[in-house]
Amino acid sequence: MKPETENSTELDSTIEGQSEQAQAPRNSRISRRKLLAAIAVTGAAAVAGRLSNAVSGQASVSSSVYGNGNENGGINVVDYQHLIPNQTADPADWNWSPAFQGALNEAKTGPVQVIVPPGTYKLKSPLKIYRNTHLKLNMATLVRSFAGAFLYNGDPGETFGGYDGHGNIIIEGGVFEGNIANFPNGYNAIILLRGRNITFNNVEIRDVVGGHAVDMNACEDVSFHKCRFLGFRDHTGNNDFHEAIQISNQTSDSLGSDPNGFGINDGTPCRNIRVTDCYFGASGTTGTQAWAAGVGNHSAVHNLWNQNIKVYGCTFEGMTYAGIRLFKFSDVEISGNTFIGCTRGVKLDSAWGGSSLANKDGAGVNSKLPQAGKNILIAKNIFKDIKNESVVVTGAAFGTIAAYYDSVSILGNLFDHQGIASPSSNANVIYLSWVRQAKIDHNSIKKGYRGAYLAYVADVIIGDSNSVTDITSEGMIVTEHDVSFNVPISGEPGYDASITAASVKTWYKSKGYTANIQIGRSRLKQIGRTGVYLNYVWGFKIDGITVDSAATATDADRDAIRIENNARNGEILFPTVIKNPDYSSGTGGANRYAVNVLSNCQNIRLQAGELEGKASQTILLAGTNVWCGNYVYAPNGARYKATIGNDGVPVYTNG
């Protein structure tokens, strides 16, 4: 996909109200020295005919499925060596593409297994792989020696729809070497269009310039297992828009001007994609780095979702944008992965409303509507030394139309941010914006800038078993910050005359977009500023939370629990607040109040637990109908507020 299809989502939002980012305009490794030496040796071996003797003859798929060829159920690519032109040249420079293509063409008459013996093979033109093919690379390295892709699953001009293109394909083993020192142009390594049932097993793709290792469009039932994606170089200045595995709808923009494209450009999404036990990182080749993103994409089609995407047990190391970056996907499970030293861990984006390509439907008609993903599970992952957000999920709004991410669960993850030298203001460990029906539970968060930052969220449960420790700023904050979404004009969906370029920044505040927040018996310890901070929240319950040593960085001007900015209709039940024990010896900061509810709030009840604070008055309750106590009922059913006066005498009032 061309990077220009991206429309940026919000970034850098902080408690001080920094705005969302404006929408953009419409490990197996081998050194190059060893590789070059291998080219010479194995090329000579090919001339002597010894390569064919290196084949083990053991196929991973039975000959009843891939039966065309020798008695072992496969054909040897060396048997097609006679198709190689100019064999009087140095064998190390032979063009093996015709031999490979000759073997792959056997699939046109029936299922085939193509076996490639150990060795190094230069390819000087792209290969085409067809349905019912098992390409088995036995310790073989394919060296790209031209300006283009290694492989397409079909021929130019084929007009497949649905998922009826070339499928039932296995690519097993081997290294696809980009050879970018000699061919530095941008390229995609492997391109898949309209295929079903495609498997990559133990494949390494090394050194891609400006494209994708696998560019997958409108495919179904595709799996990657124990593969390695090493090395990327950006030559476009759009480094954020490059994924090793791109999972995309097929549109006219899918391959840009690539003359080898095929299939109908109707927006068909990918579905049933599984990535397991793969590694994404750097190759060590001079001038390269790790990928911008390991898995994902950077655009969308209106009303069509790439769906049923599973990423299990993978390692993402040093990704310069995000380990996984998904743009409006549905039914996603990200589980058991490890993210090390990435700029972000998992980033889920949405289509803003307006004139972006991401607002167009499959026929190219611009809906101008915002749209987000749904049904997301992020569970049991390890995030270590992430530079910015570990998990960031952002929906969108266009005028009066809100596009929430629906049903997001973040469960049982370990966030270890030790090693960040100077965390930036957007280094929230968990960041959710325009999300509803979310659950955050059983996570361990330690050493980050801010534990969890939630804005414009609804129906959210922050459960009973989160641990948040050693945080520079707030432990948890739920708020409504300034935004910079596109503004609809008259006649467009979501139009409201009161929403203008000048007013959109604050228009969404205190209108009920942030509502129904429940925070359970989590534990926060060693928090630099406020432990739990709620702004503009309509409807909330904080039940049984423990805040131990808040405001350690800012003595006496922060609180353990703080509620303000028109928050309403909430309860704070049995909190435990422990003052920083170091403060009593005259060192360190301490929370001013255990609970502070400001005068612009209404209808909030505190039922106090064990509370400590620096101030002699441990709680400060202001606002309309803001009180400390509980409800009791008379035998006749009448309800009373039970409070206590400053004189210690119980007070009962009709409630």
N, C-alpha and C positions, 0 to 999 in steps of 0.2 A: 504494500500500500504506500502511496505517496504520503510523506509527512504532512503535507499541507491540509490533509483532511482533518487534522486534529483541531478541536476547540478546547482551549485550556480551561481547567477548573480552578477553584479557589485555592489559595496558598497563603502561607505567612499570616494567618489570622491569630491574633493574640487577645489577651484580656483587655489591653488598652484600646482595642477596636480597630486594629489595622484592617484595611479592606481586603476583600478577596481579589485574587488576580483577575484582571480584565480579560475578556475573551479575546483570543488571537484573531486577527483578520482572517475575513472570510477567505579423574585428573591424570589422565595419561598424557605424558608430554615427550616430544622429541625435538632436538635442536635442529636448526636449519642445516648445520654442517653435517650432521648425521643423515639428514634426509637426502642431501645432495650426494653424499657418498653412497647411499642405498640406491639412488637412481642409476648410478653407473654400474653397480654390482648386479642388481636385478635385471637391468636391461640386457647386460651381457648374458645372463642366465637364460633370458627369454630366447635369444638367438640360438643358443645351444639346445633349446628345447627342454631344458631341465625343469621349467616351471610346472609342466604338467605332472611331473613326478612328485611335486610337493603337495598335491591335493590329497586330503585325507580320505575322501570318498564317503564321508559320513554326512548325511543330510539331516537337517532338523525338521523337515517336513517330508512325509512319505511320498514315494513316487506315484501313489494313486492320486495325489493332489497336484504335485509338480512333476509329472512323469515323463516329459519329453526329454530324451537325451540318453546318457549311457546307463549301464546296468545298475549304477548306484543312485539312479533317480535324478541325475543332474547332468548338465553339459558344461564343459570346461571352456572358458573364454579363450584359452590358448589354442584350442582347436580351430579358432577363427582368425588365427594370426596371419593367414594368407591374405586377409582383407586389408592388412596394414600397407599403406602406400610407401614407396621409396625406402625399401628395406636395405638398400645399399648405404643408407645414412648410418650414423652412429646409433646403435641400438638404444642408448640412453635417451635419444631424442625421438624415438618412434612415436607416432600418433596412434594410440590404441583405441581411439574412438570408433573407427570402423569395425574393429574386431568385437568390441563390446556391443555395438549396435547390432551386428550380425547375430550375436547370441541372443540379445534381447528380442530381436524380431521373431524368433522361434515361437514366442508367445502368441503370435497372430494366428497360429494353427493349433494351439492347445497349450495347456498349462506347462510351465517350464521352470526348472531350477537352474540358474546360471551360477556356476562356481568360479570364483576368482582365486587362484593360488596365491601364496605369499609372494610379495614383491611390490615394486613401485611402477605405476603405469601413468604415463602422460596422456591427458585428454585434450584434444585441440578443437573439439566442437562439442556441443551439448548432446547428452544422451536422452532417449525417449524410452520410458518403461511403460509396459502395457499390462492389461488385466491378467491376473493369474500368473504372476511372476514372483519367484523367490530369488533375489540377488544376494548371494552369499559370498562375502569378502573375507577370505581366510587370512588374516594378518596382512591384508593388502592395503596399499595407500594409492589413492587416485589423486594425481596432481593436476590441478587446473592450469592449462597452458594456452589460454585464449581469454578473450574478454566476454565472459558470459557465465550462465548458470551451468552447474554440473548436469542437472537432471530435471526433466519434466515428465509428468505422468500422462502423456498424450501428445498429439500432433497439432500444429497450428491449424486453426479454423474449424476444429471439431466443435459441434454444437450441442454438447450434452446439457441437459437440464437436471434438476434434482440432484441426486447423488449417483447418477448412472454413468459417470465417466469411468476411467480405468481404475479399478480397485482390486481387492484380493491380492495385495502386493506386500511382500516382506523384503525389507532391506536389513541385512544382518551383518554386523561386524565391519571392520575396516575404518580407514581414515580418509576423509575428504579434505585434502590440503589446498587452501586457497592460493598459495604461491603468489602472494600479493606484492612481494618485492619485484617480481618480473611483470605482474599484471595488476597494477594498482587501481584500476578502475572500479567503480561501484558495481555490485552484483548481488543477486540472491543465489544462495548455493543450491537449494532444492525447491522446486515449485510444484505444488499440488493443487489441482483444480477438479472439483466435482467427483472426487473419488470416495469409495466406501471400503472399509475394512483394510486399512493400511497400517503396517507395523514397522517400527524402527527398533532394532534390538542391538545394543552394544555398538552403536555407531558413534564415531567422533567426527565433528565438523569443525575445522580449524581455520581461523583468520578470514573473516568476511569484511568487506568494505561497503559501508553505506547502505546495506540491505538487511536481509534476514538469513539465518541458517536454513530454516524451513519456512517458506511463505505458503500458508495453507488457506485456501479460499473455498467455501461451500463444500466442505468434506464432512464425512460421518464415520464414526467408529475408527478413529485413528489413535494409535498408542505409541508412546516412546518409553523404552525401558532401558535403564543403565546406559544412557547415551551421554556424551560429553560435548559441550558447546563452548569452545575455547577461542578467545581472541576476536576483537572487533576494532575497526578503525573508521572513524567518521570523516567524510570528505565533503559534507553538505552544510555543516553548521547547524543541523537539526538533530543533534545527538539524542535528544529525549525520545525520538520517535522510532527507535530501532529495537525490535525484540528478536531474540534468537529464534524462538518459535512464535510466529505470528498466526493467530487464530482469527479469521476474518470472514465477513460476508463477501460474496463475489459481486463486484460492481464494475462499471466501466473504468474506475480508477484503480482496480486491483493490481494490475501489472503495468499501468501507465502506457508507455509506448513499446513495451516488449513485443516483438513481432511473433513470438512463439506462444502467445496466449491462446486460450480456447475456452469454450463453454459460454452459456448464456449469462449476461450481466443483469441479473434480476434481483440482486440483494440477498440471495439465499445464504443463510448463516451456516456456520459449522455447528455440529452437535456430537455429543458422546466422544469427547477427547480426553485421553488419559496420559498423564506424564508422571512416570514413577522412577525413583532412584536415579535420577539424572544429575549431572554436575554442570553448572554454568559459571564460568570464570575467565581468567586471563590465560593466554597461551605462552606469554613470555617473548613473543616475537617483537623485535624492535619496531616501535611506532604504533603498537596496538595496545589495547586495554581490555578490561572485561566489557561485557555487553552493557548497553544502556538498561535493558530489561531482559529477563530470562524468558518469560512466557507472557503473552497477552496481545494487545493491539492498541490502536490509537484513533479509531473512528467507529462509526456505527451507522445503521440503517433504521429509519423510524419504523416502529412496530415489529421489528424482527430482532431477535436476541440470539447471539451465540450462547448455547446452553448445554448443560450437563458436562461441565468441565471439571476434571479431577486432577489435582496436583498433589502427589503423595511422596514423601521420603526423599525429596530433592535437596541439593545444596546450592545456594546462590551466594557467590562470594564476590564482593567488590562491584556489584551492579551500580552504574553511575546515575541511574534514574530511579529504578525500583526493581526489586527481585521479580515480583509479579505485578504487572500493570494491566488491568482489565477495563475495557471501555463499554459499559452498559451490558454486562453479561447476566445470565440468569442460571440458577441451579448450579452453584459453584461450591466445590469443597476443596479447601487448601489445608492439608493436614500432615503433620509429622515432618515438616520441612525445617531446614536450618538456613538462616539468613545471616551472613557474616560481613560486616564492613560495607554494607550497601548504603547508598544515599537514602533510600526508603526500603521498607520491607515489602508490604503489600499496599498497592494503591488502586482503588476502584473509582473510576471517573464516570461522568454522565454527559449526555448531550444537552448543552444549553439551548434555550429557545432562540429563535432569530433566523439568520440566513446561512448558518453553517451547513456544510455538506452532511454532517451527522444528523440533520433534521429531515433529510430527504427519505422518501420511501423507496421501495424496490423499483418503482417506475420512474424515479427521479423527480417526483413531485415534492416540493418543499412544504412540509406541514408547519414549519416554524415553531413546533411544540418542543418543550423540554422533555426528556425521558431518561429514566435511570434504570439500574439493574434491580434484581430481586433474588431472594432465597440464597443467601451467602453464609457459608460456614467456614470460619477460620479457627482451627483447633489444634492444640498440642504441637505447636511450632516453637522453635527457638530463634529468638532475634537477639543478636549480639553485636555490639558496637555499631549500631545504626546511626547515621549522621543526623537525619531529620525524623520524620514520623516512622514508626514501625508499622502501624496499620492506619491508613487514611481512606475514608469512604465519604464521597461527596455527591449528593444529589444536586438539584438546581431549581431555579424558579424563573418564570418569564411572565412579568406582570402579575396577575392574580392567580396564575397557574403554578402550583408547586409540584415538582417531580421528586418524590422521596425515593431513596433506596428502601425497599421493603424487605423485612425479615432478614436481619443481619445478626449472626451469633458469633461472638468472639470468646472462645472457651478454652481454658486449660493451657494457655500459652505462657512461655517463659520469656520475659523481656529483660535482658541484661545489657545495660548501656554503658557499663564501665569502659573507659577508654575514650570517650568523647572529650576532646581537649577543651573546646569552647562551643557548647551547644547553642544553636541559634534559636530565635524566638518562635520558630515553627517546629521545634523538636518535641512536639507532643508525642508521647509514646503511642497513645490511641487518639485518633482525631475523627470524629463523626460530624457531618454537617448535612442537613436535609436528609435525615434517616428516620424511619419509624419502624416499630416492632423490632427493636434491637435488644439483645441480651449480652451482657458482659459479665463473665463469672469464672471463678477458679483460675484467675490469671495471677502471675507473680511479676510485679514491675519493680525494678530497682535501678537506681542511678539514671535518671533522665531529667529533662528540663521540666516537663509537666506530665503528670501521670495520665490523665484522660481529659480531653477537651471536646465538649459536645455543644453544638450550636444548631438551632432550628431542628430539634429532634422531638419526636413524640412517641409515647408508649414504649419507654425504655426501662429495662430492669438492669441495674448494676447490682449483682447478686451478693450472696452472703460470704463468699470465700475468695475475694480478691485481696492481695497483699501489695501495698504500694509503699516503697521504702526509699529513702535517700533521694528526695526530689528537690530540684532547685527552686521551682516556682510553686504553683498550686498542685495539690494532690489530685483533686477532681474539680472541674469547673463545667457548669452548664449555663449557657449564656446565649445572647443574640448580638453578634458583632455587625459592624458595617459591611455592606456587600457592594458589588459593582456589576450586577447582572445586566444583560441587554434589556432594553426597554421597548415594549411593543408600541407601534404607532396605531392610530385609529384604523379600525378594520381588521387588525391582526388579533389572533387569539390572546386572551389575557389582558386586553387593553383596559386601562383605567386612567382617566384623565389626571388623577392625582399622582400617578407614578410618572415621574419625569427623570431626565438625566441628572437633575440636581437632587431630586427627592429620593431616588431609588436607594441611595446609600443607607438610609435609616427607615425606609418605608415599612419594612417587615417587622420592625421591633414592636414588642408588646401588643401583638394582635392574636396571640394564642398559637403561633406556630410551634412554640416550645412548650410541651404540655405532657402531663402524666408521666412523671419521672419517679422511679422507685429506687432507692439506694439502701441496700441491706447491710448485713453485719460484716462488712469488709473492715480491714485494718490498715490505717495509714500511720506511718512512723517516719520521723525525721523529715519533715516537710518545710521547705524554706519559707514559704508564704502561708496563705490560708489553706487549711486542710480540705474543706468542702465549701465551694463558692457557687451560689445559685443566683442568677440574674434573669429577670423577665420570664420566670417559669410559672405557668398556670397549671397548678395541680401537681403536688409532689408528696412523697413520703420518704423520710430518712429514718430508718428503723434499726437501732442497735449498733450503729457504727462506732468504731474506736479510732480516735485521733490522738496519737502519742507524739508529743514534741513538735507542734506546729510553730510556724513563725521563727524558726531558728536563725534565719538570715536577716530578719528585719524586726528588731526588738520593739515590742509594744504597739505596733501600728497594724498588725494583722491578727486575725481571729482563727480559732479552730474551725468554726462553722459560721459562715456569713451569708445572709439572705438580703437581697436588695433589688432596686430597680423594678418596682411594680410586681414583684413576685406575689403570688396569691394562692389561697386554697391549699395549704400544706400542713404537714405534721412532721415534727422532729421528736422521735420517740426513743427514750432511754439511751441517749448517746453517752459514751464514755470519753472524757477528755482529760489527758494527762499532760501536765505542764512539763516542758523540757527540764529534766532533772539537773542538767548542767547549769541552768540559770540560777539555782539557789546558791551556787558557789560563786556567783558574780560573773560567770562567763556564759556566752551564747545568748541567743534571743529567746523570747517566750511569747505565746499567744496572749493578746490583751484580754479578750473575752473568750469564754468557752463557746458561747452562742451569741451572735449579734444579729438582730433583725431590725432593719432600718425603717424609718418613718414612712417611706413610700410603699410599704407592703401592706397586705390585708389578709385577714382570715387565716392566721397561722397559729398553731398550737404547739407548744413545747411541753413534753412530759419528761422531766429531767431525770438523768441518771447520775453518775459520778462525774462532777465537773470541776476542772481546775483552770485557773487563768492568772495572769500577772496582776490584773486589776483586783481591788478588794471586792468589787462587784463582778461576779463571774459570768453573769448574763446581762444583756441589755436588749430589752424588747420594746420596740416602738411600732407605730403604725396603727391601722384600724383593725380592731378585733384580733390583736396579737397578744397572746396570753400564755401563762405557764400553769398547767394543772391537768385535770382529767374530768371526764363526764361521769356523773353518778345519776341513778334513777330512783325516784321515789316509788313506793308500792303502787301508787296509782298510775305509774308509767311516765310521769313528768320527768323531763331531763333537766339536770342542773350542771352548771360549771362549778367544779370544786377547785378553788384556788386558795392561796394563803396570803394574808396581808403582811406588811413589813413588821407588824407586831407579833407575827407567828400564829395569829388566830385564823382558823379556817373560814373561808367565805364561800357562800353558795348563792349563785345567781341563776335565774332562769336562762336556760341555754338551748 
